[in-house]
Amino acid sequence: MGVPDQLAAHMSMAEQHEYLRAKFSRRSMIRTGAVTLGAVSGGAFVTGATAQAAVQAQARTQTPKPAPTTERVDGSLVAPFGRHLAYGSDPRTEISVSWQVPVAVKKPFIRVGVHPWDLSRKIEAEVRTLFTPAGVGASGNHTQYYLHAKLTHLKPGKTYYYGVGHAGFDPAAPHLLGTLGTFTTAPAHKAPFTFTAFGDEGVSYHGLANNSLLLGQNPAFHLHAGDIAYADPSGSGQSSDTGFDSRIWDQFLAQTESVAKSVPWMPAFGNHDMEAWYSPNGYGGEEARWNLPDNGPDKKNLPGVYSFVYGNTAVISLDANDISFEIPANLGISGGTQTTWLEAQLKKHRASKDVDFIVVFFHHCAYCTSTAHASEGGVRQEWVPLFEKYTVDLVINGHNHQYERTDVIKKGAVAKKLPIGGTAYPETEGVVYVTAGAAGRSLYAFTAPLSYEGHENEVESVASFINTKSGKVNETVTWSRVRYLDYSFLRVDVTPAAKGRTATLTVRGIAETGDQIDHFTVARKAK
């Protein structure tokens, strides 16, 4: 975000943060009359009563017209927007509801109940106020108000109605019942379900189209494999980060609300999700916007690392920025704790009698032949051996803006060819990797011909490269089985089974047109 090329090329995310904070110091903001919430509080965002105190401080110190305050804005005129759900650590009993308001409001809250006419349970919301000053990117001074309410002690497998509001805007009022949303908690026992996944969405008509199709799949939850909104268009700390625009998040959350208000939207963080202004790790903005499970190894440095279990499937979100050789702004930020935590999670879930499948998702690709980013050597070095050791059933990535699916891979080679419609048995064969990075951003390219359902074009090998600590290294691979170059997403149907019988994951690539471009099955004996 405004870091000169000659500096950014050699700066970590923490160094970029310090550079920006020094450039846009509190003193300079006071001198120019640009004191706002984050600056007054001394941090990137503030919460609860502190936010109200900051609003009052802003009104006292700002030279130009002060920002609207709760005393000056009629709450009945302020409509919440950008609702998005996320599971807590236990999806059977915990849900977080998050939303935005365009200006500060008084006493924000959520109402929840099992009927739209019974919303008697009222819970105060937490306010996280995020300030971006003029000069940090493309916009003028911009303040965003994110609100969160964590709901606990819910009943498994139950559908709830909820409404979000504030003083002057009560969703239980008859004329506002149309603003209510719903969510359904995870079941207490194993049952069939569907989830969807993609990466690299941004704000676009293609993103809207994919979201419309997602809703039609009736997913229990959705996984976003990073590079979420693209408020930071560079994603690498270059001078083009002057294009950073925090307002893009307002557009993004409004775009996804049609799905995310009823389907838990579970993101991993990619390189475009590191925003240097807000915090040394680049994730201060993400922490203001999302309320994700708090069960990862390092909440301070890795807020996007967590896990949850839905039915018979364990899902693990990782932060590949920690191990990326290609984009090293946060390389090594966890000091190895993420990989240690990952192995502990894999060991625990594989030993659990309640878990059949393990799905891992993150941004940078373990195996991909895109001409843009291709494969990440850090992932292959740190995590792939663990995926194989604990027979992970499915790995989902983004980063490369296309759809590509591998054969079954073990020790860097094809353990078994997996044609369209085939079945993989990870217990004995290896791991399947899917790149699903065509959610909405501009598409990349392949060196090999396209090959997908109905248009298969088999080739013996594909020329590609891998990003290593020493730079790009060319490689010729034989594991690229499906290649599709248009907008798309994943649908995964999970079918449990009685003990000793075969449980399945049926994985489908779905194009923006609704056409099926790939399908395969992952099977293992149920516990």
Steps between C-alpha positions, in 0.01 A plus 500: 500500500720778374834335583762592236624219277858517615391458861209259464703245308713440810250567779300252705135568572597626847754742349243628251259559789760702692583703189135591442432577865799733510394670177143553619579577862253615760666837506460554126135392513427745781678777311288434191178453695476131414474349847252214494418191695805285439738787556335622820504152649861443402420189297352372179153442641317547826204327659197552717491803729848601381353561156244740644772689688701517179204642310467777758876566489482519123223760515705713740830491309419487131540832318273436198139396544495222759390152402137414578455381858227306671362827638446638150380200302148363535550126548179425313667630183809277532457155344747220583664328203766243414377227733728197514506193720784287634513193717655501842731218606194270529261547203233304685456768766686817391442756226636852458287755319684801356382807312574864418336837547598804290528733801539460876181385674384469860457170681539250210354156566373177353167329560473124458231236539356183349208685339489833315227615741705401807826696511501558872867413550690827460880516514725806494735519203872574504614799290831486315573833338757507221653829383697556179645849451519688173830421331499135600371383167244646266226635724468794733462451873276197539356348817329162501281364778498123534269338752514147638287283725611151602212264575570201725307219666292448186333168425656271237323462167264789574395787273495841667368837389697814576490871442769763553428852616578795723320781679228617263519189278342192660472202262214362711282793395227382256621724215857363531425126510616484139854569618520175700748227413533134595774252578511130583744346744693182422326174586590306813561182300637398161267588214536580129585862417645722230762773516643731235840660452698742285775761522593835346160665479519879521215724390363426153204376302667159487517495879130582511422223253695242698331610822158452340594147399647428843172576670326253272726218623351538849840467669540456874802732482734662250882503499684799353861406421641851530540824302157599615407855394817637332493836677877467463542441124874431508522240771877527529584838652591673178434867417184401314356451850416870475190351340398359839139596565336397826158580350529186288418303815167680527420394146622146555298433813192646334563273198529182707218575744243306298689179588701590810198618702380138519804288409807518726776657290833358618807674350870427494731797439700549180770743396246767398350480851816636665438875539803670650336811645294332769746277687854357484375162376275662237187342645365781720237579240399134471462473876262795493286348224482132599421307817657161434554199727753583769674163516811549287864491612572873508207744507738798507681417176271249328135597551398309186622163625231286663308176474148368546313173464170474315338159512763243406737755340780702658589824322833677554579856383869587460697818428744430218645853520697359794690259274491670159830535315329679211355786709708510821346803675388278789742211445575331832260715702386202711850377578390149405206487740246472219655183360527351849134583563400356162658165579329491838164572335551236232602242760201583721243490223637186340476324836148625574220244471267779388710624206523317169626773267756779538480797263776763505473836324738791458613746234831414330497188284687184582459377143394720207626574148375856457731731308451761777590342837511124436609302810628621838814325621441603859174305507662193349786522748303565820152355462476246217693234699245542782206477259640167381593373847146554628327413168319830454197445277483830311716814472337816360704800383453833321772747392495390135190633324379185332379149574755220510488159660779250551520126487557322829845616615749344738865599550479750215392249238180352363397214724190435293341667199163647594288555190179701506249284684771297673535407867795563730576301816730722709554235768715302256567724201573869568351849493294692242558877463251740344570859397167686505618858453255617235235660720499841335837664432660516156606158375854367450629250243638149452790379287312178420166465319178515699357167609171473685175305510362463150820647347775267616844551350752270664870589489794303633668794671468873569779759518479706818708637790519508877583796722794414725715689748748558217238613248298333225608151398360346182341157523318263270204334669269210422238557772286772332177315420228768456553857375213744452538872429181681591317601818405212725475361854499169687203308631576214740231252604583304815328166554569322830463127545460241771817379669709288264311611191620756247450871563550735207584853399365575154689801364362697206638795308210728403542771236341843527263379227381219728672234290693224675867510397639226725393241751677234702448310824712459811413187694605345830362256754282669759599469865 
